[in-house]
Amino acid sequence: MAHDEYNSGLIDGYSSALHIIENLYRELDDPETNGELGEIPYQEQYAMCRAQKNILNKAKTKIRMQKETYNDY
């Protein structure tokens, strides 16, 4: 396999991973309720949602950095 084919495959893989993460990010909605009886309180729901979004943002940043590494070759 040629070096260019390898890098092209990696870039495609990173692009696919970014697409998946962006779709997951869009699916995360901020909580809409203020905590009805039997629900997790709104503040806790919001904190969990923000934590999930932060993790996805960190993963997206790392993948972009790796993708840029192979774009330079």
GUTIDREN-787367 format. One record per atom (N, C-alpha, C): residue number from 1; residue in three letters; atom name; x, y, z. Coordinates in pm, whole numbers, plus 50000, padded with zeros to 5 digits. Layout:
<pt><k>NUM</k><r>ALA</r><a>CA</a><xx>X</xx><yy>Y</yy><zz>Z</zz></pt>
...
//
This chain:
<pt><k>1</k><r>MET</r><a>N</a><xx>50085</xx><yy>49883</yy><zz>50000</zz></pt>
<pt><k>1</k><r>MET</r><a>CA</a><xx>50000</xx><yy>50000</yy><zz>50000</zz></pt>
<pt><k>1</k><r>MET</r><a>C</a><xx>50090</xx><yy>50124</yy><zz>50000</zz></pt>
<pt><k>2</k><r>ALA</r><a>N</a><xx>50060</xx><yy>50215</yy><zz>49917</zz></pt>
<pt><k>2</k><r>ALA</r><a>CA</a><xx>50139</xx><yy>50337</yy><zz>49906</zz></pt>
<pt><k>2</k><r>ALA</r><a>C</a><xx>50112</xx><yy>50428</yy><zz>50025</zz></pt>
<pt><k>3</k><r>HIS</r><a>N</a><xx>50211</xx><yy>50510</yy><zz>50053</zz></pt>
<pt><k>3</k><r>HIS</r><a>CA</a><xx>50199</xx><yy>50604</yy><zz>50165</zz></pt>
<pt><k>3</k><r>HIS</r><a>C</a><xx>50078</xx><yy>50696</yy><zz>50149</zz></pt>
<pt><k>4</k><r>ASP</r><a>N</a><xx>50053</xx><yy>50744</yy><zz>50027</zz></pt>
<pt><k>4</k><r>ASP</r><a>CA</a><xx>49940</xx><yy>50833</yy><zz>50003</zz></pt>
<pt><k>4</k><r>ASP</r><a>C</a><xx>49806</xx><yy>50762</yy><zz>50025</zz></pt>
<pt><k>5</k><r>GLU</r><a>N</a><xx>49799</xx><yy>50636</yy><zz>49987</zz></pt>
<pt><k>5</k><r>GLU</r><a>CA</a><xx>49676</xx><yy>50560</yy><zz>50008</zz></pt>
<pt><k>5</k><r>GLU</r><a>C</a><xx>49650</xx><yy>50541</yy><zz>50157</zz></pt>
<pt><k>6</k><r>TYR</r><a>N</a><xx>49755</xx><yy>50515</yy><zz>50233</zz></pt>
<pt><k>6</k><r>TYR</r><a>CA</a><xx>49744</xx><yy>50497</yy><zz>50377</zz></pt>
<pt><k>6</k><r>TYR</r><a>C</a><xx>49693</xx><yy>50625</yy><zz>50442</zz></pt>
<pt><k>7</k><r>ASN</r><a>N</a><xx>49756</xx><yy>50738</yy><zz>50408</zz></pt>
<pt><k>7</k><r>ASN</r><a>CA</a><xx>49713</xx><yy>50866</yy><zz>50465</zz></pt>
<pt><k>7</k><r>ASN</r><a>C</a><xx>49571</xx><yy>50901</yy><zz>50424</zz></pt>
<pt><k>8</k><r>SER</r><a>N</a><xx>49536</xx><yy>50871</yy><zz>50300</zz></pt>
<pt><k>8</k><r>SER</r><a>CA</a><xx>49401</xx><yy>50897</yy><zz>50252</zz></pt>
<pt><k>8</k><r>SER</r><a>C</a><xx>49300</xx><yy>50815</yy><zz>50331</zz></pt>
<pt><k>9</k><r>GLY</r><a>N</a><xx>49333</xx><yy>50691</yy><zz>50359</zz></pt>
<pt><k>9</k><r>GLY</r><a>CA</a><xx>49245</xx><yy>50605</yy><zz>50439</zz></pt>
<pt><k>9</k><r>GLY</r><a>C</a><xx>49229</xx><yy>50656</yy><zz>50580</zz></pt>
<pt><k>10</k><r>LEU</r><a>N</a><xx>49339</xx><yy>50701</yy><zz>50639</zz></pt>
<pt><k>10</k><r>LEU</r><a>CA</a><xx>49332</xx><yy>50757</yy><zz>50774</zz></pt>
<pt><k>10</k><r>LEU</r><a>C</a><xx>49246</xx><yy>50884</yy><zz>50777</zz></pt>
<pt><k>11</k><r>ILE</r><a>N</a><xx>49265</xx><yy>50970</yy><zz>50680</zz></pt>
<pt><k>11</k><r>ILE</r><a>CA</a><xx>49188</xx><yy>51094</yy><zz>50674</zz></pt>
<pt><k>11</k><r>ILE</r><a>C</a><xx>49040</xx><yy>51064</yy><zz>50659</zz></pt>
<pt><k>12</k><r>ASP</r><a>N</a><xx>49007</xx><yy>50966</yy><zz>50574</zz></pt>
<pt><k>12</k><r>ASP</r><a>CA</a><xx>48867</xx><yy>50925</yy><zz>50559</zz></pt>
<pt><k>12</k><r>ASP</r><a>C</a><xx>48810</xx><yy>50872</yy><zz>50690</zz></pt>
<pt><k>13</k><r>GLY</r><a>N</a><xx>48889</xx><yy>50793</yy><zz>50761</zz></pt>
<pt><k>13</k><r>GLY</r><a>CA</a><xx>48846</xx><yy>50739</yy><zz>50890</zz></pt>
<pt><k>13</k><r>GLY</r><a>C</a><xx>48823</xx><yy>50849</yy><zz>50992</zz></pt>
<pt><k>14</k><r>TYR</r><a>N</a><xx>48914</xx><yy>50946</yy><zz>50997</zz></pt>
<pt><k>14</k><r>TYR</r><a>CA</a><xx>48898</xx><yy>51058</yy><zz>51089</zz></pt>
<pt><k>14</k><r>TYR</r><a>C</a><xx>48776</xx><yy>51141</yy><zz>51051</zz></pt>
<pt><k>15</k><r>SER</r><a>N</a><xx>48752</xx><yy>51159</yy><zz>50923</zz></pt>
<pt><k>15</k><r>SER</r><a>CA</a><xx>48634</xx><yy>51235</yy><zz>50878</zz></pt>
<pt><k>15</k><r>SER</r><a>C</a><xx>48506</xx><yy>51164</yy><zz>50920</zz></pt>
<pt><k>16</k><r>SER</r><a>N</a><xx>48505</xx><yy>51032</yy><zz>50908</zz></pt>
<pt><k>16</k><r>SER</r><a>CA</a><xx>48388</xx><yy>50955</yy><zz>50950</zz></pt>
<pt><k>16</k><r>SER</r><a>C</a><xx>48366</xx><yy>50966</yy><zz>51100</zz></pt>
<pt><k>17</k><r>ALA</r><a>N</a><xx>48474</xx><yy>50958</yy><zz>51176</zz></pt>
<pt><k>17</k><r>ALA</r><a>CA</a><xx>48463</xx><yy>50970</yy><zz>51321</zz></pt>
<pt><k>17</k><r>ALA</r><a>C</a><xx>48410</xx><yy>51108</yy><zz>51360</zz></pt>
<pt><k>18</k><r>LEU</r><a>N</a><xx>48459</xx><yy>51213</yy><zz>51294</zz></pt>
<pt><k>18</k><r>LEU</r><a>CA</a><xx>48410</xx><yy>51348</yy><zz>51323</zz></pt>
<pt><k>18</k><r>LEU</r><a>C</a><xx>48262</xx><yy>51360</yy><zz>51291</zz></pt>
<pt><k>19</k><r>HIS</r><a>N</a><xx>48220</xx><yy>51301</yy><zz>51182</zz></pt>
<pt><k>19</k><r>HIS</r><a>CA</a><xx>48079</xx><yy>51304</yy><zz>51143</zz></pt>
<pt><k>19</k><r>HIS</r><a>C</a><xx>47991</xx><yy>51237</yy><zz>51249</zz></pt>
<pt><k>20</k><r>ILE</r><a>N</a><xx>48036</xx><yy>51124</yy><zz>51298</zz></pt>
<pt><k>20</k><r>ILE</r><a>CA</a><xx>47961</xx><yy>51051</yy><zz>51401</zz></pt>
<pt><k>20</k><r>ILE</r><a>C</a><xx>47952</xx><yy>51134</yy><zz>51529</zz></pt>
<pt><k>21</k><r>ILE</r><a>N</a><xx>48063</xx><yy>51193</yy><zz>51570</zz></pt>
<pt><k>21</k><r>ILE</r><a>CA</a><xx>48063</xx><yy>51273</yy><zz>51693</zz></pt>
<pt><k>21</k><r>ILE</r><a>C</a><xx>47974</xx><yy>51395</yy><zz>51678</zz></pt>
<pt><k>22</k><r>GLU</r><a>N</a><xx>47978</xx><yy>51460</yy><zz>51562</zz></pt>
<pt><k>22</k><r>GLU</r><a>CA</a><xx>47892</xx><yy>51576</yy><zz>51541</zz></pt>
<pt><k>22</k><r>GLU</r><a>C</a><xx>47745</xx><yy>51538</yy><zz>51545</zz></pt>
<pt><k>23</k><r>ASN</r><a>N</a><xx>47710</xx><yy>51420</yy><zz>51493</zz></pt>
<pt><k>23</k><r>ASN</r><a>CA</a><xx>47572</xx><yy>51374</yy><zz>51500</zz></pt>
<pt><k>23</k><r>ASN</r><a>C</a><xx>47530</xx><yy>51346</yy><zz>51645</zz></pt>
<pt><k>24</k><r>LEU</r><a>N</a><xx>47619</xx><yy>51283</yy><zz>51722</zz></pt>
<pt><k>24</k><r>LEU</r><a>CA</a><xx>47590</xx><yy>51259</yy><zz>51863</zz></pt>
<pt><k>24</k><r>LEU</r><a>C</a><xx>47571</xx><yy>51390</yy><zz>51938</zz></pt>
<pt><k>25</k><r>TYR</r><a>N</a><xx>47655</xx><yy>51488</yy><zz>51908</zz></pt>
<pt><k>25</k><r>TYR</r><a>CA</a><xx>47647</xx><yy>51619</yy><zz>51974</zz></pt>
<pt><k>25</k><r>TYR</r><a>C</a><xx>47511</xx><yy>51683</yy><zz>51946</zz></pt>
<pt><k>26</k><r>ARG</r><a>N</a><xx>47465</xx><yy>51674</yy><zz>51821</zz></pt>
<pt><k>26</k><r>ARG</r><a>CA</a><xx>47336</xx><yy>51734</yy><zz>51783</zz></pt>
<pt><k>26</k><r>ARG</r><a>C</a><xx>47220</xx><yy>51665</yy><zz>51853</zz></pt>
<pt><k>27</k><r>GLU</r><a>N</a><xx>47235</xx><yy>51537</yy><zz>51883</zz></pt>
<pt><k>27</k><r>GLU</r><a>CA</a><xx>47128</xx><yy>51463</yy><zz>51947</zz></pt>
<pt><k>27</k><r>GLU</r><a>C</a><xx>47114</xx><yy>51495</yy><zz>52095</zz></pt>
<pt><k>28</k><r>LEU</r><a>N</a><xx>47217</xx><yy>51552</yy><zz>52155</zz></pt>
<pt><k>28</k><r>LEU</r><a>CA</a><xx>47210</xx><yy>51587</yy><zz>52296</zz></pt>
<pt><k>28</k><r>LEU</r><a>C</a><xx>47133</xx><yy>51719</yy><zz>52312</zz></pt>
<pt><k>29</k><r>ASP</r><a>N</a><xx>47021</xx><yy>51710</yy><zz>52380</zz></pt>
<pt><k>29</k><r>ASP</r><a>CA</a><xx>46941</xx><yy>51830</yy><zz>52405</zz></pt>
<pt><k>29</k><r>ASP</r><a>C</a><xx>46955</xx><yy>51871</yy><zz>52551</zz></pt>
<pt><k>30</k><r>ASP</r><a>N</a><xx>46954</xx><yy>52001</yy><zz>52574</zz></pt>
<pt><k>30</k><r>ASP</r><a>CA</a><xx>46951</xx><yy>52049</yy><zz>52711</zz></pt>
<pt><k>30</k><r>ASP</r><a>C</a><xx>46819</xx><yy>52008</yy><zz>52774</zz></pt>
<pt><k>31</k><r>PRO</r><a>N</a><xx>46817</xx><yy>51985</yy><zz>52904</zz></pt>
<pt><k>31</k><r>PRO</r><a>CA</a><xx>46692</xx><yy>51946</yy><zz>52970</zz></pt>
<pt><k>31</k><r>PRO</r><a>C</a><xx>46585</xx><yy>52053</yy><zz>52953</zz></pt>
<pt><k>32</k><r>GLU</r><a>N</a><xx>46460</xx><yy>52009</yy><zz>52942</zz></pt>
<pt><k>32</k><r>GLU</r><a>CA</a><xx>46350</xx><yy>52102</yy><zz>52921</zz></pt>
<pt><k>32</k><r>GLU</r><a>C</a><xx>46265</xx><yy>52122</yy><zz>53046</zz></pt>
<pt><k>33</k><r>THR</r><a>N</a><xx>46270</xx><yy>52028</yy><zz>53138</zz></pt>
<pt><k>33</k><r>THR</r><a>CA</a><xx>46185</xx><yy>52039</yy><zz>53256</zz></pt>
<pt><k>33</k><r>THR</r><a>C</a><xx>46265</xx><yy>52091</yy><zz>53374</zz></pt>
<pt><k>34</k><r>ASN</r><a>N</a><xx>46194</xx><yy>52139</yy><zz>53472</zz></pt>
<pt><k>34</k><r>ASN</r><a>CA</a><xx>46258</xx><yy>52187</yy><zz>53594</zz></pt>
<pt><k>34</k><r>ASN</r><a>C</a><xx>46248</xx><yy>52085</yy><zz>53706</zz></pt>
<pt><k>35</k><r>GLY</r><a>N</a><xx>46238</xx><yy>51959</yy><zz>53671</zz></pt>
<pt><k>35</k><r>GLY</r><a>CA</a><xx>46240</xx><yy>51853</yy><zz>53771</zz></pt>
<pt><k>35</k><r>GLY</r><a>C</a><xx>46104</xx><yy>51826</yy><zz>53832</zz></pt>
<pt><k>36</k><r>GLU</r><a>N</a><xx>46027</xx><yy>51744</yy><zz>53765</zz></pt>
<pt><k>36</k><r>GLU</r><a>CA</a><xx>45899</xx><yy>51704</yy><zz>53822</zz></pt>
<pt><k>36</k><r>GLU</r><a>C</a><xx>45923</xx><yy>51591</yy><zz>53921</zz></pt>
<pt><k>37</k><r>LEU</r><a>N</a><xx>45818</xx><yy>51552</yy><zz>53989</zz></pt>
<pt><k>37</k><r>LEU</r><a>CA</a><xx>45827</xx><yy>51446</yy><zz>54088</zz></pt>
<pt><k>37</k><r>LEU</r><a>C</a><xx>45882</xx><yy>51319</yy><zz>54025</zz></pt>
<pt><k>38</k><r>GLY</r><a>N</a><xx>45985</xx><yy>51262</yy><zz>54083</zz></pt>
<pt><k>38</k><r>GLY</r><a>CA</a><xx>46044</xx><yy>51139</yy><zz>54033</zz></pt>
<pt><k>38</k><r>GLY</r><a>C</a><xx>46151</xx><yy>51160</yy><zz>53927</zz></pt>
<pt><k>39</k><r>GLU</r><a>N</a><xx>46177</xx><yy>51282</yy><zz>53888</zz></pt>
<pt><k>39</k><r>GLU</r><a>CA</a><xx>46280</xx><yy>51310</yy><zz>53789</zz></pt>
<pt><k>39</k><r>GLU</r><a>C</a><xx>46409</xx><yy>51354</yy><zz>53857</zz></pt>
<pt><k>40</k><r>ILE</r><a>N</a><xx>46514</xx><yy>51348</yy><zz>53781</zz></pt>
<pt><k>40</k><r>ILE</r><a>CA</a><xx>46641</xx><yy>51402</yy><zz>53827</zz></pt>
<pt><k>40</k><r>ILE</r><a>C</a><xx>46627</xx><yy>51554</yy><zz>53824</zz></pt>
<pt><k>41</k><r>PRO</r><a>N</a><xx>46673</xx><yy>51624</yy><zz>53929</zz></pt>
<pt><k>41</k><r>PRO</r><a>CA</a><xx>46661</xx><yy>51770</yy><zz>53931</zz></pt>
<pt><k>41</k><r>PRO</r><a>C</a><xx>46725</xx><yy>51834</yy><zz>53807</zz></pt>
<pt><k>42</k><r>TYR</r><a>N</a><xx>46670</xx><yy>51946</yy><zz>53765</zz></pt>
<pt><k>42</k><r>TYR</r><a>CA</a><xx>46713</xx><yy>52015</yy><zz>53644</zz></pt>
<pt><k>42</k><r>TYR</r><a>C</a><xx>46862</xx><yy>52044</yy><zz>53645</zz></pt>
<pt><k>43</k><r>GLN</r><a>N</a><xx>46914</xx><yy>52092</yy><zz>53758</zz></pt>
<pt><k>43</k><r>GLN</r><a>CA</a><xx>47056</xx><yy>52128</yy><zz>53765</zz></pt>
<pt><k>43</k><r>GLN</r><a>C</a><xx>47144</xx><yy>52006</yy><zz>53739</zz></pt>
<pt><k>44</k><r>GLU</r><a>N</a><xx>47104</xx><yy>51891</yy><zz>53791</zz></pt>
<pt><k>44</k><r>GLU</r><a>CA</a><xx>47183</xx><yy>51769</yy><zz>53767</zz></pt>
<pt><k>44</k><r>GLU</r><a>C</a><xx>47171</xx><yy>51724</yy><zz>53622</zz></pt>
<pt><k>45</k><r>GLN</r><a>N</a><xx>47052</xx><yy>51735</yy><zz>53564</zz></pt>
<pt><k>45</k><r>GLN</r><a>CA</a><xx>47034</xx><yy>51701</yy><zz>53423</zz></pt>
<pt><k>45</k><r>GLN</r><a>C</a><xx>47122</xx><yy>51790</yy><zz>53336</zz></pt>
<pt><k>46</k><r>TYR</r><a>N</a><xx>47123</xx><yy>51919</yy><zz>53368</zz></pt>
<pt><k>46</k><r>TYR</r><a>CA</a><xx>47201</xx><yy>52015</yy><zz>53290</zz></pt>
<pt><k>46</k><r>TYR</r><a>C</a><xx>47351</xx><yy>51985</yy><zz>53304</zz></pt>
<pt><k>47</k><r>ALA</r><a>N</a><xx>47395</xx><yy>51955</yy><zz>53424</zz></pt>
<pt><k>47</k><r>ALA</r><a>CA</a><xx>47536</xx><yy>51924</yy><zz>53447</zz></pt>
<pt><k>47</k><r>ALA</r><a>C</a><xx>47578</xx><yy>51799</yy><zz>53370</zz></pt>
<pt><k>48</k><r>MET</r><a>N</a><xx>47492</xx><yy>51697</yy><zz>53367</zz></pt>
<pt><k>48</k><r>MET</r><a>CA</a><xx>47522</xx><yy>51574</yy><zz>53293</zz></pt>
<pt><k>48</k><r>MET</r><a>C</a><xx>47529</xx><yy>51603</yy><zz>53143</zz></pt>
<pt><k>49</k><r>CYS</r><a>N</a><xx>47437</xx><yy>51682</yy><zz>53095</zz></pt>
<pt><k>49</k><r>CYS</r><a>CA</a><xx>47436</xx><yy>51716</yy><zz>52952</zz></pt>
<pt><k>49</k><r>CYS</r><a>C</a><xx>47563</xx><yy>51793</yy><zz>52914</zz></pt>
<pt><k>50</k><r>ARG</r><a>N</a><xx>47601</xx><yy>51890</yy><zz>52993</zz></pt>
<pt><k>50</k><r>ARG</r><a>CA</a><xx>47722</xx><yy>51968</yy><zz>52966</zz></pt>
<pt><k>50</k><r>ARG</r><a>C</a><xx>47846</xx><yy>51878</yy><zz>52971</zz></pt>
<pt><k>51</k><r>ALA</r><a>N</a><xx>47850</xx><yy>51784</yy><zz>53066</zz></pt>
<pt><k>51</k><r>ALA</r><a>CA</a><xx>47964</xx><yy>51693</yy><zz>53075</zz></pt>
<pt><k>51</k><r>ALA</r><a>C</a><xx>47974</xx><yy>51607</yy><zz>52949</zz></pt>
<pt><k>52</k><r>GLN</r><a>N</a><xx>47860</xx><yy>51558</yy><zz>52901</zz></pt>
<pt><k>52</k><r>GLN</r><a>CA</a><xx>47861</xx><yy>51477</yy><zz>52778</zz></pt>
<pt><k>52</k><r>GLN</r><a>C</a><xx>47908</xx><yy>51560</yy><zz>52660</zz></pt>
<pt><k>53</k><r>LYS</r><a>N</a><xx>47861</xx><yy>51683</yy><zz>52650</zz></pt>
<pt><k>53</k><r>LYS</r><a>CA</a><xx>47903</xx><yy>51770</yy><zz>52540</zz></pt>
<pt><k>53</k><r>LYS</r><a>C</a><xx>48051</xx><yy>51803</yy><zz>52549</zz></pt>
<pt><k>54</k><r>ASN</r><a>N</a><xx>48101</xx><yy>51824</yy><zz>52670</zz></pt>
<pt><k>54</k><r>ASN</r><a>CA</a><xx>48244</xx><yy>51852</yy><zz>52689</zz></pt>
<pt><k>54</k><r>ASN</r><a>C</a><xx>48330</xx><yy>51734</yy><zz>52644</zz></pt>
<pt><k>55</k><r>ILE</r><a>N</a><xx>48287</xx><yy>51613</yy><zz>52678</zz></pt>
<pt><k>55</k><r>ILE</r><a>CA</a><xx>48362</xx><yy>51494</yy><zz>52636</zz></pt>
<pt><k>55</k><r>ILE</r><a>C</a><xx>48364</xx><yy>51482</yy><zz>52484</zz></pt>
<pt><k>56</k><r>LEU</r><a>N</a><xx>48249</xx><yy>51505</yy><zz>52421</zz></pt>
<pt><k>56</k><r>LEU</r><a>CA</a><xx>48243</xx><yy>51498</yy><zz>52275</zz></pt>
<pt><k>56</k><r>LEU</r><a>C</a><xx>48330</xx><yy>51606</yy><zz>52211</zz></pt>
<pt><k>57</k><r>ASN</r><a>N</a><xx>48331</xx><yy>51726</yy><zz>52270</zz></pt>
<pt><k>57</k><r>ASN</r><a>CA</a><xx>48417</xx><yy>51834</yy><zz>52218</zz></pt>
<pt><k>57</k><r>ASN</r><a>C</a><xx>48564</xx><yy>51798</yy><zz>52229</zz></pt>
<pt><k>58</k><r>LYS</r><a>N</a><xx>48603</xx><yy>51737</yy><zz>52340</zz></pt>
<pt><k>58</k><r>LYS</r><a>CA</a><xx>48744</xx><yy>51697</yy><zz>52357</zz></pt>
<pt><k>58</k><r>LYS</r><a>C</a><xx>48781</xx><yy>51589</yy><zz>52255</zz></pt>
<pt><k>59</k><r>ALA</r><a>N</a><xx>48692</xx><yy>51493</yy><zz>52235</zz></pt>
<pt><k>59</k><r>ALA</r><a>CA</a><xx>48719</xx><yy>51389</yy><zz>52136</zz></pt>
<pt><k>59</k><r>ALA</r><a>C</a><xx>48730</xx><yy>51449</yy><zz>51996</zz></pt>
<pt><k>60</k><r>LYS</r><a>N</a><xx>48640</xx><yy>51542</yy><zz>51965</zz></pt>
<pt><k>60</k><r>LYS</r><a>CA</a><xx>48642</xx><yy>51606</yy><zz>51834</zz></pt>
<pt><k>60</k><r>LYS</r><a>C</a><xx>48772</xx><yy>51683</yy><zz>51813</zz></pt>
<pt><k>61</k><r>THR</r><a>N</a><xx>48818</xx><yy>51751</yy><zz>51915</zz></pt>
<pt><k>61</k><r>THR</r><a>CA</a><xx>48943</xx><yy>51827</yy><zz>51906</zz></pt>
<pt><k>61</k><r>THR</r><a>C</a><xx>49061</xx><yy>51734</yy><zz>51881</zz></pt>
<pt><k>62</k><r>LYS</r><a>N</a><xx>49067</xx><yy>51623</yy><zz>51954</zz></pt>
<pt><k>62</k><r>LYS</r><a>CA</a><xx>49177</xx><yy>51527</yy><zz>51937</zz></pt>
<pt><k>62</k><r>LYS</r><a>C</a><xx>49176</xx><yy>51466</yy><zz>51797</zz></pt>
<pt><k>63</k><r>ILE</r><a>N</a><xx>49057</xx><yy>51431</yy><zz>51748</zz></pt>
<pt><k>63</k><r>ILE</r><a>CA</a><xx>49047</xx><yy>51372</yy><zz>51614</zz></pt>
<pt><k>63</k><r>ILE</r><a>C</a><xx>49089</xx><yy>51473</yy><zz>51509</zz></pt>
<pt><k>64</k><r>ARG</r><a>N</a><xx>49047</xx><yy>51598</yy><zz>51524</zz></pt>
<pt><k>64</k><r>ARG</r><a>CA</a><xx>49087</xx><yy>51702</yy><zz>51428</zz></pt>
<pt><k>64</k><r>ARG</r><a>C</a><xx>49238</xx><yy>51721</yy><zz>51427</zz></pt>
<pt><k>65</k><r>MET</r><a>N</a><xx>49300</xx><yy>51717</yy><zz>51545</zz></pt>
<pt><k>65</k><r>MET</r><a>CA</a><xx>49445</xx><yy>51733</yy><zz>51553</zz></pt>
<pt><k>65</k><r>MET</r><a>C</a><xx>49514</xx><yy>51619</yy><zz>51480</zz></pt>
<pt><k>66</k><r>GLN</r><a>N</a><xx>49467</xx><yy>51496</yy><zz>51500</zz></pt>
<pt><k>66</k><r>GLN</r><a>CA</a><xx>49526</xx><yy>51381</yy><zz>51433</zz></pt>
<pt><k>66</k><r>GLN</r><a>C</a><xx>49504</xx><yy>51390</yy><zz>51282</zz></pt>
<pt><k>67</k><r>LYS</r><a>N</a><xx>49386</xx><yy>51432</yy><zz>51242</zz></pt>
<pt><k>67</k><r>LYS</r><a>CA</a><xx>49354</xx><yy>51444</yy><zz>51099</zz></pt>
<pt><k>67</k><r>LYS</r><a>C</a><xx>49446</xx><yy>51547</yy><zz>51033</zz></pt>
<pt><k>68</k><r>GLU</r><a>N</a><xx>49469</xx><yy>51660</yy><zz>51101</zz></pt>
<pt><k>68</k><r>GLU</r><a>CA</a><xx>49558</xx><yy>51764</yy><zz>51047</zz></pt>
<pt><k>68</k><r>GLU</r><a>C</a><xx>49700</xx><yy>51712</yy><zz>51032</zz></pt>
<pt><k>69</k><r>THR</r><a>N</a><xx>49743</xx><yy>51624</yy><zz>51122</zz></pt>
<pt><k>69</k><r>THR</r><a>CA</a><xx>49876</xx><yy>51566</yy><zz>51114</zz></pt>
<pt><k>69</k><r>THR</r><a>C</a><xx>49895</xx><yy>51492</yy><zz>50982</zz></pt>
<pt><k>70</k><r>TYR</r><a>N</a><xx>49792</xx><yy>51418</yy><zz>50942</zz></pt>
<pt><k>70</k><r>TYR</r><a>CA</a><xx>49803</xx><yy>51341</yy><zz>50818</zz></pt>
<pt><k>70</k><r>TYR</r><a>C</a><xx>49772</xx><yy>51424</yy><zz>50695</zz></pt>
<pt><k>71</k><r>ASN</r><a>N</a><xx>49703</xx><yy>51538</yy><zz>50712</zz></pt>
<pt><k>71</k><r>ASN</r><a>CA</a><xx>49680</xx><yy>51629</yy><zz>50599</zz></pt>
<pt><k>71</k><r>ASN</r><a>C</a><xx>49809</xx><yy>51699</yy><zz>50559</zz></pt>
<pt><k>72</k><r>ASP</r><a>N</a><xx>49903</xx><yy>51711</yy><zz>50652</zz></pt>
<pt><k>72</k><r>ASP</r><a>CA</a><xx>50029</xx><yy>51781</yy><zz>50624</zz></pt>
<pt><k>72</k><r>ASP</r><a>C</a><xx>50123</xx><yy>51700</yy><zz>50536</zz></pt>
<pt><k>73</k><r>TYR</r><a>N</a><xx>50104</xx><yy>51570</yy><zz>50527</zz></pt>
<pt><k>73</k><r>TYR</r><a>CA</a><xx>50195</xx><yy>51484</yy><zz>50449</zz></pt>
<pt><k>73</k><r>TYR</r><a>C</a><xx>50159</xx><yy>51483</yy><zz>50305</zz></pt>
//
